[in-house]
């Protein structure tokens, strides 16, 4: 089963939809951070080193 098919199936479950929707603000920040890093050719190591967090 492809990821898209799995998501479509899970989106029929109201509890899953609520949990998915609750995570969207956090996911938007993650996506924006990744996009900015990619556009500026920043590696994961650079911000991790500056913030003292794990690379991943």
Number of C-alpha atoms within 10 A of each C-alpha: 5 6 8 9 10 10 12 10 10 14 14 10 10 10 11 13 14 11 10 13 11 11 11 11 10 9 13 11 11 11 12 11 11 15 12 11 15 12 8 9 9 12 12 14 12 11 14 13 11 8 9 8 10 10 12 6
